[in-house]
Amino acid sequence: MNERLEKDLKSIDQVLNQTLDLGLAYLNRLDSVPTSVEVAEADKIILEDVGLGGSNTIEQFKNKYEKLMVASAGPRYWGFVTGGSTPAALAGDILASIYDQNTQTNKGHGDVSALIEFQTIDLLLDLFELPKDFMGGFVTGATMSNFTCLGVARQWVGNQLGMDIGKDGMTRPFKVLSAVPHSSAIKALSMLGLGSKNIVKVKVLEGNREAIDIVDLEQKIKGLHGEPFILISSGGTVNTVDFDDLEAIAKLKAKYNFWWHIDAAFGGFAILSKDHRHLLKGWEKADSITIDGHKWLNVPYESAFYFIKKEHRLLQVETFQNSNAPYLGDPLDNFNYLNFLPENSRRFKALPAWFTLTAYGRMGYQEIIERNIACAVELGNFIEQHDKFQLLAPVRLNTVCFALAGADADSKTKVFLNKLNDTGKVFMTPTNFDGKSGIRAAIVNWRTTIKDIELVQSLMTEVVSGL
Ligand SMILES: Cc1ncc(COP(=O)(O)O)c(C=O)c1O
């Protein structure tokens, strides 16, 4: 064995303890770690013939890069939709790396990881109050979950039209309807060969809304004269967390022949808020649902899951089967995740979710969701009352979409955001909404409290008065 490897094998305790010390030092000062840093070009690096060994590599990383790690796991990182990691989720994630299982099958010889993934899906169906007629699995993010769900949707429409798209490719086009799909769903359409430009845009409701206009939707459906199609609906748009009327769509689903997909990447967690759970009424009638783990479930990147109705199992296999591997057996007799989703080899992605759900239960998650929503509402109230800011949309859940008020609002908003982010104490991301430059603050971190909101309110006041 190579000398360095042999040494690390003998001193694996030291290498891992050193790793934990480094990680814990970051976590214990997370509140004061900057939320953004200036990063110059990365140094040129060459591969040495003789490596440094684990311990020295950790030291080198620490000296060069540790100070550049931003507090994206912290309570005031409100850019994109970035969750943190609960302690139990971290435990599960670290162990997933240590055990390094290749999560595949629930039967025969192998390991227990696929069974634990099944259990985790059951825990999640309980959390989201969804029936057990969905099957689920873990993928890397909501983008891949949308891709997986829409892949099966494509096979379903093909099947309705007499095509086996998985085998023969698309021999004729069909329609995909949506109002304000997330960019990742559009990307999925492009990856699936359905064409990102081929969406039939349904109108949104009047009054600055991003939710689908159900009347227009029904008209567009009637215009298809019974042709099967895919509907991509939003269980929370990314800008303003507007929800399509899922209950009304469920009724349309009973009348017309379409595949109903809901992207509820973070909005699905509204089920845990007594004031917002009504937004998801009817979602159990969907064919497929996307939800992210690395957002409001607060497990580390990369984690998301899909729920697809069990009745579509065969279509799912037709889409994803790894057909030229006889050693894996018949895909329908021998369940194996690799026949149900894009990846073949798979990390034990369910373990962090299993740990955190087991550790904190429904009430733990309810508390996070309701606290985060209360924080967003508080920030929204502050913005509404401040004469230098304006809300671009009401705070519907956990996201605050706002801009500066008054003359030159567009250019001032951009300058303000840069200055605010430069403080390193909070991070928000830019957006465009209703033809205006805006700012989004998405609060999905289990650590965020009202104290963080108060701190950011003072910072915002300070920065806006200095413009
Ligand atoms: C509604 C929605 N769908 C999909 C995504 C894509 O998620 P991911 O980055 O996990 O792939 C996001 C990300 O913000 C989202 O908000």
The ligand as a MOL file (V3000), in Angstrom:
LIG
                    3D

  0  0  0     0  0            999 V3000
M  V30 BEGIN CTAB
M  V30 COUNTS 16 16 0 0 0
M  V30 BEGIN ATOM
M  V30 1 C -40.0370 26.1410 -7.0060 0
M  V30 2 C -38.6590 25.6210 -7.2730 0
M  V30 3 N -38.4860 24.5610 -8.0830 0
M  V30 4 C -37.2660 24.0590 -8.3590 0
M  V30 5 C -36.1390 24.6250 -7.8310 0
M  V30 6 C -34.7850 24.0460 -8.2000 0
M  V30 7 O -34.2180 23.4930 -7.0770 0
M  V30 8 P -32.7680 22.8550 -7.0150 0
M  V30 9 O -31.8280 24.0120 -7.0280 0
M  V30 10 O -32.7800 22.1130 -5.7230 0
M  V30 11 O -32.5700 21.9690 -8.1710 0
M  V30 12 C -36.2520 25.7240 -6.9760 0
M  V30 13 C -35.0650 26.3790 -6.4080 0
M  V30 14 O -35.1270 27.4210 -5.8070 0
M  V30 15 C -37.5450 26.2260 -6.6770 0
M  V30 16 O -37.7370 27.2690 -5.8720 0
M  V30 END ATOM
M  V30 BEGIN BOND
M  V30 1 1 1 2
M  V30 2 1 2 3
M  V30 3 2 2 15
M  V30 4 2 3 4
M  V30 5 1 4 5
M  V30 6 1 5 6
M  V30 7 2 5 12
M  V30 8 1 6 7
M  V30 9 1 7 8
M  V30 10 2 8 9
M  V30 11 1 8 10
M  V30 12 1 8 11
M  V30 13 1 12 13
M  V30 14 1 12 15
M  V30 15 2 13 14
M  V30 16 1 15 16
M  V30 END BOND
M  V30 END CTAB
M  END
